[in-house]
Amino acid sequence: MRGATQVRWAACAVAVALAATACGGGDDGGGSGADGIVSSSWGDPQNPLEPANTNEVQGGKVLDMVFRGLVRYDSKTGEAKNEIARSIDSKDSQNFTVKIKDNWTFSNGEKVTAKSFVDAWNYGAALKNNQKNAYFFQYIDGYDKVHPESGDASADTLSGLKVVDDTTFTVKLAQKFSLWPDTLGYAAFVPLPKAFYTDHDAWLSKPIGNGPYTVQKYAKGSSMSLRRWDDYPGADKAQNGGIDLKVYTDNNTAYTDLTAGNLDLVDDVPASQLKNVKADLGDRYINTPAGIIQTLAFPFYVKAWDTPDAAKVRQGLSMAINREQITNQIFQKTRTPASDWTSPVLGKDGGFKKGLCGTACEYDKARAKKLIEEGGGIPGGQLKVSYNADTGSHKEWVDALCNSINNVMGDNKACVGAPVGTFADFRSQVSTQKLTGAWRAGWQMDYPLIQNFLQPLYYTNASSNDGKWSNQKFDDLVDKANAETDKAKAVTTFQDAEKVLVQQMPVIPLWYQNGSAGYSDRVENVSLNPFSVPVYDRIKVK
């Protein structure tokens, strides 16, 4: 979900009061060596920093520093590895027994127990708590009672969760899902301390967790200071004294501060600087694959787009897009043309299959025009591609995409960009099915599984299926894949479901996005994980 709603950047032409804090300047925390403080650019979180209510990247960065869960994803490979969990076992892929290690505490000294997890999951799932990530608990038995699609809840807790003792709890899923344990590294599944419930407002202003950092102070809209927790029980102890996150409303300003020596880390190099970044930073520029895909989505709630002939039109539009040219010229090769609906970071064993989309994702001017015409032409006579105008370089690539389509059709008005003022307004129109043309979409993986790239986006009535596409064959294959006890067979079946997307093209895969970052000569050992998030605890101050 993070990718679908992640907050990027707006223009930094706002209040003068922000000049010293949000748009550069100010103190950098200082210090050197093991106690040195790292300053990093940041975007103000969209939602309060509750683990089950944070579904965008900026808030996720903080949760990743402040919390640890049952499972943690390897910062290099993305592989799910047990963290607090001692074991997560099942004989039937539906009933699981979770045993946790007994040496973990929260930073306030409270012990992490099985109840810490069960209470947190029940809170996250409950309809009354209005948590944006509630749907992550949908696989657990009883979710339909605590979070019904309509009407009031008939239960307060998930019937599928049972505390056995301080270090053991059981989970019953509503259906078989062999890969379910691998999803548990997502932030919605972390444990919560009692203070979260007893003094909720105070907790939100200064979250208490069990990760390598604690929150020292938080000024919404300006900054957050995190400091190393020396009594952290995990193996991945912070290699610096802390992280100062500074809110920027323009990543160009953040980049200027970096090159001027006023900032240590920028984890989103603006497209306008990509031509200069190697000259500016040299080896201190990072460009690495990430679990992010960008797509072009369509409104299946509009009848003209939900017909057999319209599938031909969408396939033709896909073949009319010169992905290679756009990723080279607009993005300076920080994007890779997509040939499936997942991400290369999954690897072959994880479900990525290069070329699965086949010719439908390859530029073919003649074939593209033929398919569009055979399908009856673009509905309404013109493709309007909506995007939010307040962030990044969306206008540039949307214009380039439309130029490619217009060139194929021989009509410079066949495709036009349709800017929406702000990210919030854009997402509101998308999520409430107000758009009648295409729109820019994307997905940043929540966990490194092929299932996460398919089910939340394309399954009937799934949480992020904004276009309302529905296909029974696809749904049946996803259900079959989830029930497989063998991971390799599950992956193959998910890929069979993906082949339905080739035929129907409910969204057009555009390109895989790389993580792009730059850092100062004051720090070293800087890297991005497969989610395109800095591995903050590994950074060292010289």
C-alpha positions in Angstrom: 0.0 0.0 0.0 2.8 2.4 0.7 3.6 2.9 -3.0 0.0 3.6 -3.9 -0.2 6.5 -1.5 3.3 7.5 -0.7 3.9 11.2 -0.1 6.4 12.9 -2.3 7.1 16.6 -2.6 5.3 19.9 -3.1 6.8 23.4 -3.9 8.9 24.9 -1.2 7.7 28.5 -1.6 5.7 28.6 1.6 6.1 30.4 4.9 9.3 32.2 5.7 9.1 30.5 9.1 10.0 27.2 7.5 13.2 28.6 5.9 15.5 27.7 8.7 14.1 24.3 9.5 12.1 22.7 6.7 14.0 24.1 3.8 17.6 23.8 4.9 19.9 25.5 7.4 19.6 25.0 11.2 22.0 22.9 13.2 23.0 19.5 11.8 23.2 17.7 15.1 26.9 17.6 14.9 29.3 15.1 16.5 31.5 12.5 15.0 32.3 8.8 15.3 29.9 6.3 17.0 27.9 9.1 18.7 27.7 11.3 15.6 24.2 12.4 14.4 23.1 12.0 10.8 20.9 14.6 9.2 18.5 13.4 6.5 15.7 14.8 4.3 12.2 13.7 5.1 8.6 14.3 4.1 6.0 14.9 6.8 4.0 11.7 7.3 0.5 11.7 5.9 -1.0 9.9 8.9 -0.4 9.7 12.6 2.5 7.3 13.4 0.4 4.4 14.5 1.9 1.2 12.9 -1.5 0.1 11.6 -2.3 3.6 10.3 0.9 4.4 8.4 0.7 3.4 4.8 3.2 5.7 3.1 6.9 5.9 2.9 7.8 8.8 5.1 6.0 7.5 8.2 7.3 4.0 7.4 10.9 5.2 7.6 10.3 6.2 11.3 8.5 3.0 12.1 11.4 1.0 10.6 13.8 2.7 13.1 11.5 2.6 16.2 10.0 -0.9 15.9 10.9 -4.5 15.3 8.4 -7.3 14.6 8.3 -11.0 14.4 10.1 -11.0 11.0 12.5 -8.5 9.4 13.5 -8.2 5.8 17.2 -8.5 5.0 18.5 -5.0 4.1 20.3 -6.4 1.0 18.2 -9.3 -0.3 14.8 -8.6 1.1 14.5 -12.1 2.4 12.2 -12.6 5.4 14.1 -13.7 8.5 12.8 -14.3 12.0 13.5 -11.4 14.3 11.5 -11.5 17.5 9.9 -14.8 16.4 11.7 -17.9 17.5 9.5 -19.9 15.2 6.3 -19.6 13.1 5.1 -23.1 12.4 2.1 -24.7 10.6 1.2 -28.1 9.4 -1.7 -27.0 7.1 -0.9 -23.4 6.0 -3.9 -22.2 7.9 -3.3 -22.7 11.6 0.0 -21.2 12.9 1.8 -21.4 16.2 4.0 -18.4 16.9 6.7 -18.6 19.5 8.7 -15.5 20.4 12.1 -14.9 22.1 11.9 -13.8 25.7 14.7 -11.2 25.8 12.9 -8.3 24.0 11.6 -5.2 25.7 10.2 -1.8 24.7 12.4 1.2 25.3 10.4 2.1 28.4 11.4 -1.3 30.0 8.1 -3.1 29.4 8.5 -6.7 28.3 7.5 -7.7 24.8 5.1 -10.7 25.1 2.7 -12.6 22.9 -0.1 -10.3 24.2 1.8 -7.3 22.9 1.3 -8.7 19.4 -2.2 -10.0 19.8 -3.5 -6.7 21.3 -1.8 -4.7 18.6 -3.3 -6.8 15.8 -6.7 -6.7 17.4 -6.5 -2.9 17.6 -5.3 -2.6 14.0 -8.1 -4.8 12.7 -11.0 -3.2 14.6 -13.3 -1.0 12.5 -13.8 1.4 15.4 -10.1 2.4 15.3 -10.2 3.4 11.6 -6.7 2.2 10.8 -5.7 2.5 7.2 -3.8 -0.8 7.3 -6.6 -2.8 8.8 -6.9 -4.9 5.7 -3.5 -6.5 6.4 -5.4 -8.5 9.1 -8.0 -9.7 6.6 -6.5 -13.2 6.3 -7.0 -13.8 10.1 -10.2 -15.7 11.0 -12.9 -13.3 12.4 -11.8 -10.2 10.4 -15.3 -10.0 8.8 -16.8 -9.7 12.3 -14.5 -7.0 13.6 -14.2 -5.1 10.3 -17.3 -5.8 8.2 -17.6 -4.3 4.7 -20.8 -2.6 5.8 -22.7 -2.1 9.0 -21.4 -2.3 12.6 -18.8 -4.7 13.9 -20.2 -7.8 15.7 -17.0 -8.6 17.6 -14.2 -6.6 19.2 -11.3 -9.1 18.7 -10.2 -11.5 16.0 -11.4 -15.0 16.8 -8.3 -16.4 15.0 -5.9 -15.0 17.6 -5.3 -16.7 20.9 -2.6 -16.0 23.6 -1.2 -19.3 24.9 1.4 -17.9 27.3 3.9 -15.0 27.5 5.9 -16.3 24.6 3.3 -18.2 22.5 0.2 -17.3 20.5 -1.8 -19.1 17.8 -3.2 -17.7 14.6 -6.0 -19.3 12.5 -6.4 -17.9 9.0 -9.7 -17.7 7.2 -8.1 -19.5 4.3 -4.9 -21.3 3.5 -2.0 -18.9 2.9 1.4 -20.7 2.9 3.4 -17.5 2.4 1.6 -15.6 5.3 4.6 -15.7 7.7 6.7 -13.8 5.1 4.2 -10.9 5.3 4.9 -10.3 9.0 7.8 -7.9 8.5 5.4 -5.2 7.5 5.0 -2.4 10.2 1.3 -3.1 10.8 2.3 -6.4 12.5 4.7 -4.9 15.1 3.9 -5.2 18.9 2.7 -2.2 20.9 3.3 -1.3 24.5 0.6 -0.6 27.1 1.2 3.1 26.9 -0.2 3.1 23.3 -3.6 2.4 24.7 -3.5 4.1 28.1 -2.2 7.5 27.0 -2.7 7.4 23.2 -2.2 11.2 22.5 1.1 11.2 24.4 2.3 8.1 22.6 1.5 9.7 19.2 3.5 12.8 20.0 6.5 10.6 21.1 6.1 7.0 20.0 7.5 4.3 22.2 8.8 1.2 20.4 11.3 -1.7 20.6 13.7 -0.8 17.7 17.3 0.5 17.7 16.2 4.1 18.0 13.9 6.1 20.3 12.1 9.3 19.5 13.7 12.2 21.3 11.3 14.9 19.9 8.9 15.5 17.1 7.7 18.8 15.6 5.1 18.0 13.0 5.8 19.8 9.8 9.4 20.5 10.7 11.5 17.7 12.1 12.0 14.5 14.2 15.0 13.6 16.2 15.7 10.0 16.9 18.5 8.8 19.1 20.2 5.4 19.5 18.8 3.1 22.2 21.8 1.7 23.9 19.8 -1.1 25.6 18.3 -2.3 22.3 18.2 -6.2 22.5 18.5 -6.8 18.7 21.6 -7.7 16.8 21.4 -4.7 14.5 22.4 -2.0 16.9 22.7 1.5 15.5 26.2 2.5 14.3 25.6 6.2 14.9 24.3 8.3 17.7 21.0 9.1 16.0 19.1 10.5 13.0 17.7 14.0 12.6 14.9 13.9 10.0 14.3 17.3 8.5 11.1 18.0 6.6 11.5 19.4 3.1 8.6 20.4 0.8 10.9 20.5 -2.2 13.5 17.9 -2.8 15.5 20.3 -5.0 16.0 22.4 -1.8 17.1 19.3 0.0 19.6 18.4 -2.8 21.0 22.0 -2.6 21.5 21.6 1.1 23.3 18.3 0.6 25.7 19.7 -2.0 26.3 22.8 0.2 27.2 20.6 3.2 24.1 21.4 5.3 22.6 17.9 5.1 24.1 14.4 5.2 21.5 12.4 3.3 18.9 12.9 0.5 17.0 9.7 -0.3 15.1 11.0 -3.3 17.3 12.8 -5.8 15.1 15.0 -8.0 14.8 14.2 -11.6 16.0 17.7 -12.5 19.3 16.9 -10.9 20.0 13.5 -12.4 22.1 14.9 -15.2 24.4 16.5 -12.7 24.4 14.1 -9.8 27.5 12.1 -10.7 29.5 15.3 -11.2 28.2 16.7 -7.9 28.5 13.6 -5.7 30.7 11.0 -7.6 30.6 7.7 -5.6 28.3 9.3 -3.0 25.4 8.8 -5.4 23.3 5.7 -5.1 21.2 4.3 -7.9 19.9 0.8 -7.0 16.9 -1.4 -7.9 13.9 -1.1 -5.6 10.6 -2.9 -5.1 8.6 -0.2 -6.9 6.7 -0.3 -10.2 4.9 2.5 -12.0 1.8 1.8 -14.0 -1.0 3.4 -16.0 -4.4 2.5 -14.5 -7.9 2.6 -16.0 -11.5 3.1 -14.7 -13.5 -0.2 -15.1 -16.4 1.5 -13.3 -16.8 3.4 -16.6 -18.6 1.0 -19.0 -16.6 2.0 -22.1 -13.4 0.7 -20.5 -15.0 -2.5 -19.3 -15.7 -4.3 -22.6 -13.9 -7.1 -24.5 -12.9 -4.6 -27.2 -11.5 -2.2 -24.6 -8.9 -4.8 -23.7 -7.5 -4.5 -27.2 -7.3 -0.8 -26.8 -5.4 -1.1 -23.6 -3.0 -3.6 -25.2 -2.5 -1.2 -28.1 -1.9 1.7 -25.8 0.8 -0.3 -24.0 2.5 -1.1 -27.2 2.3 2.6 -28.2 4.5 3.7 -25.2 8.2 3.9 -25.9 9.4 2.9 -22.5 13.1 2.7 -23.4 13.1 6.3 -24.7 11.3 7.7 -21.7 13.4 6.0 -19.1 16.6 7.0 -20.8 15.7 10.6 -21.6 13.4 11.7 -18.8 14.8 9.5 -16.0 18.4 9.1 -17.0 18.2 5.3 -16.6 17.0 5.5 -13.0 14.0 3.5 -14.3 13.9 0.2 -16.2 11.2 -0.6 -18.8 8.7 -3.0 -17.1 8.0 -6.4 -18.7 5.8 -7.8 -15.9 3.7 -6.5 -13.0 6.1 -7.2 -10.1 9.7 -6.0 -9.5 13.2 -7.4 -10.3 14.1 -7.2 -6.6 11.9 -10.3 -6.0 14.3 -12.4 -8.1 13.4 -15.5 -10.0 12.5 -17.5 -6.9 10.4 -14.7 -5.5 8.2 -14.4 -8.6 9.8 -11.9 -10.9 9.8 -13.2 -14.5 11.4 -10.9 -17.0 9.4 -10.7 -20.3 6.2 -12.3 -18.9 4.2 -9.5 -20.5 5.7 -10.4 -23.9 5.1 -8.2 -26.9 2.2 -6.4 -25.2 4.8 -4.4 -23.3 7.1 -3.8 -26.2 7.0 -0.7 -28.4 5.4 -1.6 -31.8 4.0 1.4 -33.6 2.1 -0.4 -36.4 0.7 -3.2 -34.1 -0.3 -0.6 -31.5 -2.4 1.5 -33.8 -4.0 -1.6 -35.4 -5.1 -2.9 -32.0 -6.5 0.4 -30.8 -8.5 0.7 -34.1 -9.7 -2.9 -33.8 -10.9 -2.2 -30.3 -13.0 0.7 -31.6 -10.6 3.5 -30.7 -9.9 5.3 -27.4 -13.1 5.6 -25.4 -14.4 9.2 -25.7 -11.8 9.8 -28.5 -9.1 11.0 -26.2 -7.0 9.5 -23.4 -6.7 11.8 -20.5 -3.9 10.8 -18.1 -4.4 12.3 -14.6 -1.4 12.9 -12.3 -0.7 15.1 -9.3 1.1 18.3 -10.3 2.7 19.1 -7.0 5.5 16.5 -6.9 8.4 15.1 -8.8 8.6 15.1 -12.6 5.2 13.6 -13.4 4.4 16.2 -16.0 7.5 15.5 -17.9 7.0 11.8 -18.2 3.2 12.0 -18.8 3.8 14.5 -21.6 6.5 12.1 -23.0 4.1 9.1 -22.7 1.3 11.1 -24.5 3.7 12.2 -27.2 4.6 8.6 -27.8 0.9 7.6 -28.1 0.1 10.6 -30.2 2.9 9.8 -32.6 1.5 6.3 -33.0 -2.0 7.5 -33.7 -1.0 10.4 -35.9 -3.1 12.7 -33.7 -1.5 15.2 -31.3 -4.6 15.3 -29.2 -5.2 11.5 -28.9 -3.6 11.7 -25.4 -3.2 14.6 -23.1 -2.0 15.1 -19.5 -4.6 16.0 -16.9 -2.9 17.6 -13.9 -4.6 17.5 -10.5 -3.3 20.2 -8.1 -2.2 18.2 -5.1 -1.3 14.7 -4.2 -4.1 14.6 -1.6 -6.7 15.8 -4.2 -5.4 13.4 -6.8 -5.5 10.4 -4.4 -9.0 11.4 -3.3 -10.3 11.4 -6.8 -8.6 8.0 -7.5 -9.8 6.3 -4.4 -13.4 7.5 -4.8 -13.6 6.6 -8.4 -14.0 10.1 -9.7 -11.7 9.8 -12.7 -13.1 8.8 -16.1 -9.8 8.5 -17.9 -6.4 6.9 -17.1 -4.2 7.9 -14.2 -0.6 7.4 -13.0 -0.4 4.7 -10.5 2.3 2.8 -8.8 3.1 0.3 -6.0 5.9 0.1 -3.5 6.0 -3.4 -2.0 4.9 -3.8 1.6 6.7 -7.2 1.7 8.8 -9.0 -0.9 6.3 -11.4 -2.3 4.7 -11.7 -5.7 1.4 -11.9 -3.9 1.8 -8.3 -2.7 2.2 -7.0 -6.2 -1.0 -8.8 -7.4 -3.7 -9.5 -4.8 -4.0 -6.0 -3.2 -4.2 -4.4 -6.6 -6.2 -6.6 -9.0 -8.2 -9.1 -6.9 -11.9 -8.3 -7.0 -12.7 -5.5 -4.4 -9.2 -5.6 -3.1 -8.1 -2.7 -0.9 -6.0 -1.0 -3.6 -8.0 -2.0 -6.6 -8.9 1.6 -7.4 -10.0 0.9 -11.0 -12.5 -1.8 -9.8 -11.3 -4.4 -12.3 -12.7 -7.9 -11.7 -11.8 -11.2 -13.3 -12.9 -14.5 -11.9 -10.1 -16.5 -13.5 -7.5 -14.2 -11.9 -9.2 -14.4 -8.5 -9.4 -18.2 -8.7 -5.7 -18.5 -9.5 -4.7 -16.2 -6.6 -6.8 -18.3 -4.2 -5.1 -21.4 -5.5 -1.7 -19.9 -5.2 -2.4 -18.8 -1.6 -3.4 -22.3 -0.7 -0.2 -23.9 -2.1 2.0 -25.3 0.6 5.0 -25.4 -1.7 6.5 -21.9 -2.3 7.7 -22.7 -5.8 4.3 -24.0 -6.8 2.7 -20.9 -5.3 4.9 -18.6 -7.2 4.2 -20.4 -10.5 0.5 -20.2 -9.9 0.7 -16.5 -9.1 2.5 -16.1 -12.4 -0.3 -17.9 -14.1 -2.6 -15.3 -12.6 -0.3 -12.6 -14.0 -0.8 -14.0 -17.5 -4.4 -13.0 -17.2 -3.2 -9.4 -16.8 -1.4 -9.8 -20.1 -4.6 -10.7 -21.8 -6.8 -8.0 -20.1 -4.2 -5.3 -19.4 -6.2 -3.8 -16.4 -3.2 -1.5 -15.9 -0.2 -0.9 -18.2 3.2 -1.7 -16.6 5.5 1.3 -17.4 8.8 0.9 -15.5 10.5 -0.4 -12.5 11.8 2.4 -10.3 15.3 2.5 -8.7 16.1 3.9 -5.4 18.1 7.1 -5.8 20.0 8.8 -3.0 23.0 11.0 -2.3 25.1 11.6 0.8 27.7 13.9 2.2 31.4 13.2 2.7 30.8 13.3 6.5 29.1 9.9 6.5 29.9 6.4 5.1 28.4 2.9 4.8 25.2 4.4 3.3 22.8 2.1 1.4 19.2 1.7 0.4 17.2 -1.5 1.2 15.0 -3.2 -1.4 12.1 -0.9 -0.4 14.2 2.2 -1.4 14.6 3.3 2.3 18.0 4.2 3.8 19.4 1.6 6.2 19.8 4.2 8.8 21.2 2.0 11.6 24.2 1.1 9.3 25.3 4.6 8.6 28.6 5.7 10.2 29.7 9.2 10.9 33.4 9.7 10.2 
